[in-house]
């Protein structure tokens, strides 16, 4: 039986560069939520209710944590290559958005699930994540 540590060893590079890439990913996911809160929903100020922003980011961050690890997006061989990064980030983000929608469909996580919101979350967040991941591949190679 493979241990969790052994399984993750090939999927996550324990290095400062990995932390930088992960922080950038989280910044992109948070930027998507902030865009939705400020532009997409009538100009609300996210500074007024940071708890709302955090609760909205959480299901996407959980989804990303699960799918990005499964996809190996934090392996150095992935994030140091623009092509590999894009090829692995796209399906990982689609999966993360599905996980987020599933969580939002529960009574525990507010927001509800919607096909249109799923599509918007995939397209907008990829528009943020992919340029970041290409830039990260240049920074870390």
CNS distance restraints for C-alpha pairs under 8 A (distance, minus, plus):
assign (resid   2 and name CA) (resid   6 and name CA) 6.34 0.50 0.50
assign (resid   2 and name CA) (resid   7 and name CA) 6.52 0.50 0.50
assign (resid   3 and name CA) (resid   7 and name CA) 6.22 0.50 0.50
assign (resid   4 and name CA) (resid   8 and name CA) 6.05 0.50 0.50
assign (resid   5 and name CA) (resid   9 and name CA) 6.02 0.50 0.50
assign (resid   6 and name CA) (resid  10 and name CA) 7.40 0.50 0.50
assign (resid   7 and name CA) (resid  11 and name CA) 7.23 0.50 0.50
assign (resid   8 and name CA) (resid  12 and name CA) 5.79 0.50 0.50
assign (resid   8 and name CA) (resid  69 and name CA) 7.53 0.50 0.50
assign (resid   9 and name CA) (resid  13 and name CA) 6.98 0.50 0.50
assign (resid  10 and name CA) (resid  72 and name CA) 7.49 0.50 0.50
assign (resid  10 and name CA) (resid  75 and name CA) 6.58 0.50 0.50
assign (resid  11 and name CA) (resid  69 and name CA) 6.20 0.50 0.50
assign (resid  11 and name CA) (resid  70 and name CA) 7.39 0.50 0.50
assign (resid  11 and name CA) (resid  71 and name CA) 7.56 0.50 0.50
assign (resid  11 and name CA) (resid  72 and name CA) 4.28 0.50 0.50
assign (resid  11 and name CA) (resid  73 and name CA) 6.99 0.50 0.50
assign (resid  11 and name CA) (resid  74 and name CA) 5.99 0.50 0.50
assign (resid  11 and name CA) (resid  75 and name CA) 4.84 0.50 0.50
assign (resid  12 and name CA) (resid  18 and name CA) 7.61 0.50 0.50
assign (resid  12 and name CA) (resid  69 and name CA) 7.20 0.50 0.50
assign (resid  12 and name CA) (resid  72 and name CA) 6.67 0.50 0.50
assign (resid  12 and name CA) (resid  73 and name CA) 7.59 0.50 0.50
assign (resid  12 and name CA) (resid  74 and name CA) 4.67 0.50 0.50
assign (resid  12 and name CA) (resid  75 and name CA) 4.59 0.50 0.50
assign (resid  12 and name CA) (resid  76 and name CA) 7.44 0.50 0.50
assign (resid  13 and name CA) (resid  18 and name CA) 6.24 0.50 0.50
assign (resid  13 and name CA) (resid  74 and name CA) 6.18 0.50 0.50
assign (resid  13 and name CA) (resid  75 and name CA) 5.03 0.50 0.50
assign (resid  13 and name CA) (resid  76 and name CA) 5.73 0.50 0.50
assign (resid  14 and name CA) (resid  18 and name CA) 6.63 0.50 0.50
assign (resid  15 and name CA) (resid  19 and name CA) 6.79 0.50 0.50
assign (resid  16 and name CA) (resid  20 and name CA) 6.32 0.50 0.50
assign (resid  17 and name CA) (resid  21 and name CA) 6.23 0.50 0.50
assign (resid  17 and name CA) (resid 140 and name CA) 6.41 0.50 0.50
assign (resid  18 and name CA) (resid  22 and name CA) 6.11 0.50 0.50
assign (resid  18 and name CA) (resid  74 and name CA) 6.13 0.50 0.50
assign (resid  18 and name CA) (resid  75 and name CA) 7.86 0.50 0.50
assign (resid  18 and name CA) (resid  76 and name CA) 7.44 0.50 0.50
assign (resid  19 and name CA) (resid  23 and name CA) 6.06 0.50 0.50
assign (resid  20 and name CA) (resid  24 and name CA) 6.17 0.50 0.50
assign (resid  21 and name CA) (resid  25 and name CA) 6.17 0.50 0.50
assign (resid  21 and name CA) (resid  74 and name CA) 7.72 0.50 0.50
assign (resid  21 and name CA) (resid  79 and name CA) 7.67 0.50 0.50
assign (resid  21 and name CA) (resid 133 and name CA) 7.57 0.50 0.50
assign (resid  21 and name CA) (resid 136 and name CA) 6.47 0.50 0.50
assign (resid  22 and name CA) (resid  26 and name CA) 6.22 0.50 0.50
assign (resid  22 and name CA) (resid  74 and name CA) 7.66 0.50 0.50
assign (resid  23 and name CA) (resid  27 and name CA) 6.10 0.50 0.50
assign (resid  24 and name CA) (resid  28 and name CA) 6.25 0.50 0.50
assign (resid  24 and name CA) (resid 132 and name CA) 7.09 0.50 0.50
assign (resid  25 and name CA) (resid  29 and name CA) 6.34 0.50 0.50
assign (resid  25 and name CA) (resid 129 and name CA) 6.42 0.50 0.50
assign (resid  25 and name CA) (resid 132 and name CA) 7.61 0.50 0.50
assign (resid  25 and name CA) (resid 133 and name CA) 7.97 0.50 0.50
assign (resid  26 and name CA) (resid  30 and name CA) 6.04 0.50 0.50
assign (resid  26 and name CA) (resid  61 and name CA) 7.10 0.50 0.50
assign (resid  27 and name CA) (resid  31 and name CA) 5.95 0.50 0.50
assign (resid  28 and name CA) (resid  32 and name CA) 6.33 0.50 0.50
assign (resid  28 and name CA) (resid 125 and name CA) 6.75 0.50 0.50
assign (resid  28 and name CA) (resid 128 and name CA) 5.64 0.50 0.50
assign (resid  28 and name CA) (resid 129 and name CA) 5.83 0.50 0.50
assign (resid  28 and name CA) (resid 132 and name CA) 7.91 0.50 0.50
assign (resid  29 and name CA) (resid  33 and name CA) 6.59 0.50 0.50
assign (resid  29 and name CA) (resid  57 and name CA) 7.09 0.50 0.50
assign (resid  29 and name CA) (resid  60 and name CA) 7.21 0.50 0.50
assign (resid  29 and name CA) (resid  61 and name CA) 7.31 0.50 0.50
assign (resid  29 and name CA) (resid 125 and name CA) 6.30 0.50 0.50
assign (resid  29 and name CA) (resid 128 and name CA) 7.96 0.50 0.50
assign (resid  29 and name CA) (resid 129 and name CA) 7.78 0.50 0.50
assign (resid  30 and name CA) (resid  34 and name CA) 6.13 0.50 0.50
assign (resid  30 and name CA) (resid  57 and name CA) 6.09 0.50 0.50
assign (resid  31 and name CA) (resid  35 and name CA) 6.01 0.50 0.50
assign (resid  32 and name CA) (resid  36 and name CA) 6.30 0.50 0.50
assign (resid  32 and name CA) (resid 121 and name CA) 7.48 0.50 0.50
assign (resid  32 and name CA) (resid 124 and name CA) 6.69 0.50 0.50
assign (resid  32 and name CA) (resid 125 and name CA) 5.78 0.50 0.50
assign (resid  32 and name CA) (resid 128 and name CA) 7.75 0.50 0.50
assign (resid  33 and name CA) (resid  37 and name CA) 6.14 0.50 0.50
assign (resid  33 and name CA) (resid  53 and name CA) 6.88 0.50 0.50
assign (resid  33 and name CA) (resid  56 and name CA) 6.82 0.50 0.50
assign (resid  33 and name CA) (resid  57 and name CA) 6.31 0.50 0.50
assign (resid  34 and name CA) (resid  38 and name CA) 5.94 0.50 0.50
assign (resid  34 and name CA) (resid  46 and name CA) 6.74 0.50 0.50
assign (resid  34 and name CA) (resid  53 and name CA) 7.09 0.50 0.50
assign (resid  35 and name CA) (resid  39 and name CA) 5.36 0.50 0.50
assign (resid  35 and name CA) (resid  40 and name CA) 6.44 0.50 0.50
assign (resid  36 and name CA) (resid  40 and name CA) 4.33 0.50 0.50
assign (resid  36 and name CA) (resid  41 and name CA) 6.08 0.50 0.50
assign (resid  37 and name CA) (resid  41 and name CA) 5.49 0.50 0.50
assign (resid  37 and name CA) (resid  42 and name CA) 7.72 0.50 0.50
assign (resid  37 and name CA) (resid  43 and name CA) 6.93 0.50 0.50
assign (resid  37 and name CA) (resid  44 and name CA) 5.95 0.50 0.50
assign (resid  37 and name CA) (resid  45 and name CA) 7.29 0.50 0.50
assign (resid  37 and name CA) (resid  46 and name CA) 6.45 0.50 0.50
assign (resid  37 and name CA) (resid  53 and name CA) 7.67 0.50 0.50
assign (resid  38 and name CA) (resid  42 and name CA) 6.60 0.50 0.50
assign (resid  38 and name CA) (resid  43 and name CA) 4.31 0.50 0.50
assign (resid  38 and name CA) (resid  44 and name CA) 4.93 0.50 0.50
assign (resid  38 and name CA) (resid  45 and name CA) 5.95 0.50 0.50
assign (resid  38 and name CA) (resid  46 and name CA) 6.73 0.50 0.50
assign (resid  39 and name CA) (resid  43 and name CA) 5.19 0.50 0.50
assign (resid  39 and name CA) (resid  44 and name CA) 7.69 0.50 0.50
assign (resid  45 and name CA) (resid  49 and name CA) 7.54 0.50 0.50
assign (resid  46 and name CA) (resid  50 and name CA) 5.92 0.50 0.50
assign (resid  46 and name CA) (resid  52 and name CA) 7.72 0.50 0.50
assign (resid  46 and name CA) (resid  53 and name CA) 6.44 0.50 0.50
assign (resid  49 and name CA) (resid  53 and name CA) 6.85 0.50 0.50
assign (resid  50 and name CA) (resid  54 and name CA) 6.13 0.50 0.50
assign (resid  51 and name CA) (resid  55 and name CA) 6.03 0.50 0.50
assign (resid  52 and name CA) (resid  56 and name CA) 6.09 0.50 0.50
assign (resid  53 and name CA) (resid  57 and name CA) 6.11 0.50 0.50
assign (resid  54 and name CA) (resid  58 and name CA) 6.03 0.50 0.50
assign (resid  55 and name CA) (resid  59 and name CA) 7.54 0.50 0.50
assign (resid  55 and name CA) (resid 109 and name CA) 7.80 0.50 0.50
assign (resid  55 and name CA) (resid 110 and name CA) 7.81 0.50 0.50
assign (resid  56 and name CA) (resid  60 and name CA) 7.63 0.50 0.50
assign (resid  56 and name CA) (resid 110 and name CA) 7.84 0.50 0.50
assign (resid  56 and name CA) (resid 111 and name CA) 7.63 0.50 0.50
assign (resid  57 and name CA) (resid  61 and name CA) 6.07 0.50 0.50
assign (resid  58 and name CA) (resid  62 and name CA) 6.05 0.50 0.50
assign (resid  59 and name CA) (resid  63 and name CA) 6.05 0.50 0.50
assign (resid  59 and name CA) (resid  99 and name CA) 7.36 0.50 0.50
assign (resid  59 and name CA) (resid 100 and name CA) 4.60 0.50 0.50
assign (resid  59 and name CA) (resid 101 and name CA) 7.78 0.50 0.50
assign (resid  59 and name CA) (resid 103 and name CA) 6.20 0.50 0.50
assign (resid  59 and name CA) (resid 104 and name CA) 7.08 0.50 0.50
assign (resid  59 and name CA) (resid 109 and name CA) 7.79 0.50 0.50
assign (resid  60 and name CA) (resid  64 and name CA) 6.03 0.50 0.50
assign (resid  60 and name CA) (resid  96 and name CA) 6.26 0.50 0.50
assign (resid  60 and name CA) (resid  97 and name CA) 6.30 0.50 0.50
assign (resid  60 and name CA) (resid  99 and name CA) 7.44 0.50 0.50
assign (resid  60 and name CA) (resid 100 and name CA) 4.93 0.50 0.50
assign (resid  61 and name CA) (resid  65 and name CA) 6.00 0.50 0.50
assign (resid  61 and name CA) (resid  96 and name CA) 7.88 0.50 0.50
assign (resid  62 and name CA) (resid  66 and name CA) 6.36 0.50 0.50
assign (resid  62 and name CA) (resid  96 and name CA) 7.63 0.50 0.50
assign (resid  62 and name CA) (resid  99 and name CA) 7.86 0.50 0.50
assign (resid  62 and name CA) (resid 100 and name CA) 7.36 0.50 0.50
assign (resid  63 and name CA) (resid  67 and name CA) 6.13 0.50 0.50
assign (resid  63 and name CA) (resid  95 and name CA) 7.16 0.50 0.50
assign (resid  63 and name CA) (resid  96 and name CA) 3.98 0.50 0.50
assign (resid  63 and name CA) (resid  97 and name CA) 6.58 0.50 0.50
assign (resid  63 and name CA) (resid  98 and name CA) 7.59 0.50 0.50
assign (resid  63 and name CA) (resid  99 and name CA) 4.98 0.50 0.50
assign (resid  63 and name CA) (resid 100 and name CA) 5.58 0.50 0.50
assign (resid  64 and name CA) (resid  68 and name CA) 5.42 0.50 0.50
assign (resid  64 and name CA) (resid  69 and name CA) 8.00 0.50 0.50
assign (resid  64 and name CA) (resid  92 and name CA) 7.14 0.50 0.50
assign (resid  64 and name CA) (resid  93 and name CA) 6.56 0.50 0.50
assign (resid  64 and name CA) (resid  95 and name CA) 7.80 0.50 0.50
assign (resid  64 and name CA) (resid  96 and name CA) 4.71 0.50 0.50
assign (resid  64 and name CA) (resid  97 and name CA) 7.82 0.50 0.50
assign (resid  65 and name CA) (resid  69 and name CA) 6.23 0.50 0.50
assign (resid  65 and name CA) (resid  96 and name CA) 7.92 0.50 0.50
assign (resid  66 and name CA) (resid  70 and name CA) 6.40 0.50 0.50
assign (resid  66 and name CA) (resid  96 and name CA) 7.36 0.50 0.50
assign (resid  67 and name CA) (resid  71 and name CA) 6.00 0.50 0.50
assign (resid  67 and name CA) (resid  92 and name CA) 5.13 0.50 0.50
assign (resid  67 and name CA) (resid  93 and name CA) 7.28 0.50 0.50
assign (resid  67 and name CA) (resid  95 and name CA) 6.10 0.50 0.50
assign (resid  67 and name CA) (resid  96 and name CA) 5.76 0.50 0.50
assign (resid  68 and name CA) (resid  72 and name CA) 6.02 0.50 0.50
assign (resid  68 and name CA) (resid  73 and name CA) 5.35 0.50 0.50
assign (resid  68 and name CA) (resid  74 and name CA) 7.27 0.50 0.50
assign (resid  68 and name CA) (resid  89 and name CA) 7.35 0.50 0.50
assign (resid  68 and name CA) (resid  92 and name CA) 5.41 0.50 0.50
assign (resid  68 and name CA) (resid  93 and name CA) 7.53 0.50 0.50
assign (resid  68 and name CA) (resid  96 and name CA) 7.87 0.50 0.50
assign (resid  69 and name CA) (resid  73 and name CA) 6.41 0.50 0.50
assign (resid  69 and name CA) (resid  74 and name CA) 6.92 0.50 0.50
assign (resid  70 and name CA) (resid  92 and name CA) 7.95 0.50 0.50
assign (resid  71 and name CA) (resid  88 and name CA) 6.08 0.50 0.50
assign (resid  71 and name CA) (resid  89 and name CA) 7.73 0.50 0.50
assign (resid  71 and name CA) (resid  92 and name CA) 6.06 0.50 0.50
assign (resid  72 and name CA) (resid  78 and name CA) 7.15 0.50 0.50
assign (resid  72 and name CA) (resid  88 and name CA) 7.41 0.50 0.50
assign (resid  73 and name CA) (resid  78 and name CA) 5.74 0.50 0.50
assign (resid  73 and name CA) (resid  79 and name CA) 6.34 0.50 0.50
assign (resid  73 and name CA) (resid  85 and name CA) 6.60 0.50 0.50
assign (resid  73 and name CA) (resid  88 and name CA) 6.18 0.50 0.50
assign (resid  73 and name CA) (resid  89 and name CA) 6.53 0.50 0.50
assign (resid  74 and name CA) (resid  78 and name CA) 6.67 0.50 0.50
assign (resid  74 and name CA) (resid  79 and name CA) 6.24 0.50 0.50
assign (resid  75 and name CA) (resid  79 and name CA) 6.41 0.50 0.50
assign (resid  76 and name CA) (resid  80 and name CA) 5.65 0.50 0.50
assign (resid  77 and name CA) (resid  81 and name CA) 6.52 0.50 0.50
assign (resid  77 and name CA) (resid  84 and name CA) 7.82 0.50 0.50
assign (resid  78 and name CA) (resid  82 and name CA) 7.80 0.50 0.50
assign (resid  78 and name CA) (resid  84 and name CA) 5.18 0.50 0.50
assign (resid  78 and name CA) (resid  85 and name CA) 5.10 0.50 0.50
assign (resid  78 and name CA) (resid  88 and name CA) 7.67 0.50 0.50
assign (resid  79 and name CA) (resid  84 and name CA) 7.20 0.50 0.50
assign (resid  79 and name CA) (resid  85 and name CA) 5.22 0.50 0.50
assign (resid  79 and name CA) (resid 133 and name CA) 6.96 0.50 0.50
assign (resid  79 and name CA) (resid 136 and name CA) 6.87 0.50 0.50
assign (resid  79 and name CA) (resid 137 and name CA) 5.40 0.50 0.50
assign (resid  79 and name CA) (resid 140 and name CA) 7.51 0.50 0.50
assign (resid  80 and name CA) (resid  85 and name CA) 7.47 0.50 0.50
assign (resid  80 and name CA) (resid 136 and name CA) 7.13 0.50 0.50
assign (resid  80 and name CA) (resid 137 and name CA) 4.15 0.50 0.50
assign (resid  80 and name CA) (resid 138 and name CA) 6.91 0.50 0.50
assign (resid  80 and name CA) (resid 139 and name CA) 7.96 0.50 0.50
assign (resid  80 and name CA) (resid 140 and name CA) 5.49 0.50 0.50
assign (resid  80 and name CA) (resid 141 and name CA) 4.98 0.50 0.50
assign (resid  81 and name CA) (resid  85 and name CA) 5.86 0.50 0.50
assign (resid  81 and name CA) (resid 134 and name CA) 7.75 0.50 0.50
assign (resid  81 and name CA) (resid 137 and name CA) 5.27 0.50 0.50
assign (resid  81 and name CA) (resid 138 and name CA) 7.83 0.50 0.50
assign (resid  81 and name CA) (resid 141 and name CA) 7.40 0.50 0.50
assign (resid  82 and name CA) (resid  86 and name CA) 6.17 0.50 0.50
assign (resid  82 and name CA) (resid 133 and name CA) 6.89 0.50 0.50
assign (resid  82 and name CA) (resid 134 and name CA) 4.82 0.50 0.50
assign (resid  82 and name CA) (resid 135 and name CA) 7.92 0.50 0.50
assign (resid  82 and name CA) (resid 137 and name CA) 5.33 0.50 0.50
assign (resid  82 and name CA) (resid 138 and name CA) 7.60 0.50 0.50
assign (resid  83 and name CA) (resid  87 and name CA) 6.12 0.50 0.50
assign (resid  83 and name CA) (resid 134 and name CA) 7.97 0.50 0.50
assign (resid  84 and name CA) (resid  88 and name CA) 6.07 0.50 0.50
assign (resid  85 and name CA) (resid  89 and name CA) 5.76 0.50 0.50
assign (resid  85 and name CA) (resid 133 and name CA) 6.38 0.50 0.50
assign (resid  85 and name CA) (resid 134 and name CA) 7.21 0.50 0.50
assign (resid  85 and name CA) (resid 137 and name CA) 7.62 0.50 0.50
assign (resid  86 and name CA) (resid  90 and name CA) 6.11 0.50 0.50
assign (resid  86 and name CA) (resid 130 and name CA) 6.28 0.50 0.50
assign (resid  86 and name CA) (resid 133 and name CA) 7.12 0.50 0.50
assign (resid  86 and name CA) (resid 134 and name CA) 7.44 0.50 0.50
assign (resid  87 and name CA) (resid  91 and name CA) 7.46 0.50 0.50
assign (resid  88 and name CA) (resid  92 and name CA) 6.21 0.50 0.50
assign (resid  89 and name CA) (resid  93 and name CA) 5.91 0.50 0.50
assign (resid  89 and name CA) (resid 129 and name CA) 7.97 0.50 0.50
assign (resid  89 and name CA) (resid 130 and name CA) 7.45 0.50 0.50
assign (resid  90 and name CA) (resid  94 and name CA) 6.30 0.50 0.50
assign (resid  90 and name CA) (resid 126 and name CA) 7.05 0.50 0.50
assign (resid  91 and name CA) (resid  95 and name CA) 6.12 0.50 0.50
assign (resid  92 and name CA) (resid  96 and name CA) 6.09 0.50 0.50
assign (resid  93 and name CA) (resid  97 and name CA) 6.05 0.50 0.50
assign (resid  93 and name CA) (resid 122 and name CA) 6.86 0.50 0.50
assign (resid  93 and name CA) (resid 126 and name CA) 7.30 0.50 0.50
assign (resid  94 and name CA) (resid  98 and name CA) 6.31 0.50 0.50
assign (resid  94 and name CA) (resid 122 and name CA) 6.01 0.50 0.50
assign (resid  95 and name CA) (resid  99 and name CA) 6.23 0.50 0.50
assign (resid  96 and name CA) (resid 100 and name CA) 6.10 0.50 0.50
assign (resid  97 and name CA) (resid 101 and name CA) 6.11 0.50 0.50
assign (resid  97 and name CA) (resid 118 and name CA) 6.38 0.50 0.50
assign (resid  97 and name CA) (resid 121 and name CA) 6.73 0.50 0.50
assign (resid  97 and name CA) (resid 122 and name CA) 6.40 0.50 0.50
assign (resid  98 and name CA) (resid 102 and name CA) 6.16 0.50 0.50
assign (resid  98 and name CA) (resid 118 and name CA) 7.23 0.50 0.50
assign (resid  99 and name CA) (resid 103 and name CA) 6.18 0.50 0.50
assign (resid 100 and name CA) (resid 104 and name CA) 6.05 0.50 0.50
assign (resid 101 and name CA) (resid 105 and name CA) 6.09 0.50 0.50
assign (resid 101 and name CA) (resid 112 and name CA) 7.37 0.50 0.50
assign (resid 101 and name CA) (resid 113 and name CA) 5.02 0.50 0.50
assign (resid 101 and name CA) (resid 114 and name CA) 7.35 0.50 0.50
assign (resid 101 and name CA) (resid 118 and name CA) 6.82 0.50 0.50
assign (resid 102 and name CA) (resid 106 and name CA) 6.95 0.50 0.50
assign (resid 102 and name CA) (resid 113 and name CA) 6.96 0.50 0.50
assign (resid 103 and name CA) (resid 108 and name CA) 7.83 0.50 0.50
assign (resid 103 and name CA) (resid 109 and name CA) 6.13 0.50 0.50
assign (resid 104 and name CA) (resid 108 and name CA) 7.77 0.50 0.50
assign (resid 104 and name CA) (resid 109 and name CA) 5.01 0.50 0.50
assign (resid 104 and name CA) (resid 110 and name CA) 5.87 0.50 0.50
assign (resid 104 and name CA) (resid 111 and name CA) 5.63 0.50 0.50
assign (resid 104 and name CA) (resid 112 and name CA) 4.75 0.50 0.50
assign (resid 104 and name CA) (resid 113 and name CA) 5.49 0.50 0.50
assign (resid 105 and name CA) (resid 109 and name CA) 7.24 0.50 0.50
assign (resid 105 and name CA) (resid 110 and name CA) 7.93 0.50 0.50
assign (resid 105 and name CA) (resid 111 and name CA) 7.62 0.50 0.50
assign (resid 105 and name CA) (resid 112 and name CA) 4.81 0.50 0.50
assign (resid 105 and name CA) (resid 113 and name CA) 4.98 0.50 0.50
assign (resid 106 and name CA) (resid 110 and name CA) 7.71 0.50 0.50
assign (resid 106 and name CA) (resid 112 and name CA) 7.38 0.50 0.50
assign (resid 113 and name CA) (resid 117 and name CA) 7.29 0.50 0.50
assign (resid 113 and name CA) (resid 118 and name CA) 7.62 0.50 0.50
assign (resid 114 and name CA) (resid 118 and name CA) 6.18 0.50 0.50
assign (resid 115 and name CA) (resid 119 and name CA) 6.29 0.50 0.50
assign (resid 116 and name CA) (resid 120 and name CA) 6.20 0.50 0.50
assign (resid 117 and name CA) (resid 121 and name CA) 5.91 0.50 0.50
assign (resid 118 and name CA) (resid 122 and name CA) 6.16 0.50 0.50
assign (resid 119 and name CA) (resid 123 and name CA) 6.18 0.50 0.50
assign (resid 120 and name CA) (resid 124 and name CA) 5.81 0.50 0.50
assign (resid 121 and name CA) (resid 125 and name CA) 5.73 0.50 0.50
assign (resid 122 and name CA) (resid 126 and name CA) 5.96 0.50 0.50
assign (resid 123 and name CA) (resid 127 and name CA) 6.14 0.50 0.50
assign (resid 124 and name CA) (resid 128 and name CA) 6.54 0.50 0.50
assign (resid 125 and name CA) (resid 129 and name CA) 5.88 0.50 0.50
assign (resid 126 and name CA) (resid 130 and name CA) 5.56 0.50 0.50
assign (resid 127 and name CA) (resid 131 and name CA) 7.01 0.50 0.50
assign (resid 128 and name CA) (resid 132 and name CA) 6.52 0.50 0.50
assign (resid 129 and name CA) (resid 133 and name CA) 5.98 0.50 0.50
assign (resid 130 and name CA) (resid 134 and name CA) 6.17 0.50 0.50
assign (resid 131 and name CA) (resid 135 and name CA) 6.12 0.50 0.50
assign (resid 132 and name CA) (resid 136 and name CA) 5.97 0.50 0.50
assign (resid 133 and name CA) (resid 137 and name CA) 6.14 0.50 0.50
assign (resid 134 and name CA) (resid 138 and name CA) 6.63 0.50 0.50
assign (resid 135 and name CA) (resid 139 and name CA) 6.30 0.50 0.50
assign (resid 136 and name CA) (resid 140 and name CA) 5.95 0.50 0.50
assign (resid 137 and name CA) (resid 141 and name CA) 5.87 0.50 0.50
